[in-house]
Amino acid sequence: MSTNKYTLIILLALGLVQAESPKPITETCLTCMCEALSGCNATAVCVNGACGIFRITWDQWVDAGRLTVPGDTAVTDSAFTNCANDPHCGADTLQNYMVKYGQDCNDDQQEDCYDYGAIHYMGPFNCKADMPYNYENTFKRCLRRAQREQQRQSST
């Protein structure tokens, strides 16, 4: 499946996100996080304890409020993996996590997608450190591609 189809899956899932709570992370940012972390591979999988297209960890899930997919409860043994492997629940988990831990990691006087990418990958207490090259390169390339696409659409 091409990245565009994965992006469509993510955007459709994000459209289901409840509107009541604050959502600091844009759809574009979530898509680029997904691309950099897992290639947006929607296969339900956990790698070294990090699950789903966003590679969410147990600790992140707990810190974000133990969200669950419809019909599940936070006390079931599979609640974490079910949520992390669901694009909608995973996106909501990251949104809640950034509401709690969002900060300016690169000291540019704004809290933005770059900061959220650093916080998610390296943790809120280590986000000022250099991101690993492959993750940062893929993440920034995706953001630049999205920015060019946005500029192209606004000029037509």
Buried (B, 14 or more C-beta within 10 A) or exposed (E): EEBEEBBBBBBEBBEEBEEEEEBBBBBBBBBBBBBBBBEBBBEEBBEEEBBBBBBBBBEBBEBBBBBBBEEBEEEEEEBBBBBBBBBBBBBBBBBBBBBEBBBBBBEEEEBBBBBBBBBBBBBBEEBEEEBEEEBBEBBBEBBEBBEEEEEEEEEE
